[in-house]
């Protein structure tokens, strides 16, 4: 086994494990720090794929700026541990796990039956990327020409989600304080 597949499995396993911890943690801060590990695992996978710019952007933008913004919002809202209906949560978790397991078995069955993944190679092979000037050039040309609108819409969506979470959390705090005052 090469070193790269071993590192890939470590990064992939770490990202899966900590992604589950993001969902299953009752503390919002613990979930945010689990998300930090997921972001660094993704950066490691990108580095293994020789997409060093994407790995650096993953660390700077996601692990740096966006996660700090999430933690700032969590601290601003003074979010306590989440209350959760465990009976209902276990049923939903079981349903999602069953669908996920079925999908994985289906895809793995197709891969093993055909001998390869059911994917078609795209125009971005390593040779084509090098011929076009490298990862940075190809990524920047696509991001700022073809995908500029989705990029901007994603940032607006993130901003709207943060504003919505602040409004919902503050409404709960205001209602709680008004009940205590009565």
N, C-alpha and C positions, 0 to 999 in steps of 0.2 A: 504494500500500500504506500502510495506517495504521501508526502507531508501535506500537500494541498487538500486531498480528500479528507484526511484526518482533521485538519483545521476546519474544513467546511462542516463536517459532522459536529464538531464541538460548537462552532458558532450557531449552526442551525438548531441543535438541541438546546443550547442556552436561550436562543430567541423564543423557541416554543415554550420552554419551561417558564421563563419570565413573562411571556405574554399571558400565560394562564394565571400567573400571580397578579398581573395587572387587573385581571377580571375578578379574581377570587379574594383579593385583599379587602378587608373591611375598612382599613384606614386609607384615606385619599393620598396622604403623603407617601405611605409605603407603596401604593400603586404607582405613584409618580416615579419613585426611585427604581421600581421594577421596570418601568418604561424606559428609564435611562439605560439600564443594562440591555434592553432590547435594541435600542438605537445603536449602542456600541457594537452589539453582535451583528447588526445589519451592516455597519461600517466595516467590520472585519470581513464579511462576505463580499462586499463590494471591492475591498482591497485584494482579496483572493482572485477576483475576476479581472484584475488589473484596471479597474475603474477607480483610480486613485482620487480623481477630482470628486467623483460622486461620494466616495468614502469620506473625504475631508468635508464636503458640504453636509453630509449626514451628521457628522460630529458638530460642526459649527452651527448649522441652522436648527436641526432637530434636537440634538442633545444639548446644545447651548441655548439658543434663543427661545425656541418654542417650549421646551420643557421648563425653562426658567419662568416663562410666562404662565404656564399651567400651575407651577408651584406658587407663583405670586397670587394668582386668582384663588387658589385653595387657601392660602394664608389670609388673604383679604376677606374671604367669606367666612373664615373661622369654621370650616367644615369639621364636624366631629365624625366619629365612626358611624358608618351607615347602618341603619336598621334594615333588616332584610327578612322577608318571610321565607324561612328555610325550607318548608315543605313545598311551597310553590317553586322556589328556586331549584330544588333538587329535581323536580319534575322537568322544568325547562332545561336544566343542565343535561339531564338524561336524554331529552328529545334532541337537543343540539349535538350531543355526543354521538347519538345513534346516526343522525344524518351525516355527521362528519366521518364516522367510521365507515358508513356505507359508501360515501364518496371516495374515500381513500382505497377501499377494497376494489371498487369499480375501476378507478384509475390504475392501481397497481396490477389488476387483472389485464387491462388493456396493454400495459407496458410489457408485462411478462409474456403475454400471448403474441405480441407483434415483435418483441425483441428490442423495442425502443419506445421512447415517449411519443405520443401522438401529436407532435408539434412539427410545424414546418419551419425550416430555417428562414430567418428574416434577412433584410438587406444589411443588417449591421453585424456582419461577421468580423472577427478581429482583423482580417486582411483588408476588408473594405473600410473599416474605421481608420486603420493606419494610412491607407491611400488617401483618405479624405482629410488628413491632417491631425488625427489623434482624437482621443475621447473628449477633450475640452472643447475643441472646435466643433465637433459634431453635435455635442450636447447643447452648446450655446446657440448654434444655428437653429436647431430644432426648437429650443425653448423660447427664443426671442423672435421666431418667425411663425412657425406653424402652431405652436402651443402657447402663445402669449395670452390668449383669452382664457383657456382653462387654468393657467397659472394664476392669473389675477382673480378669477372667480373662486379658486381655492382659498386665496388669502381673504377674500370677502366672506366666504363661508366660515372660515376659522374665526374671524372677528365677530360675526353674527352669533356663533355658538358661544363665544366667551361672554358677549353682552347678554345673551339669553340666560346663561347660567348665573350671572351676577344678579339679574332681575329676579329669577326664580328663587335664588337663595336669599336675597334680601327681603323678598315678600314673606318667606317663611320666618325670618328673624323678626320682621315688623309684626306679623301676626302673633308670634310667641310673646313678644314684649307687651302687646296690647292685652293679651289674655292674662299675663302676670300683673298688669296694672289694675285689672278689674278685680 
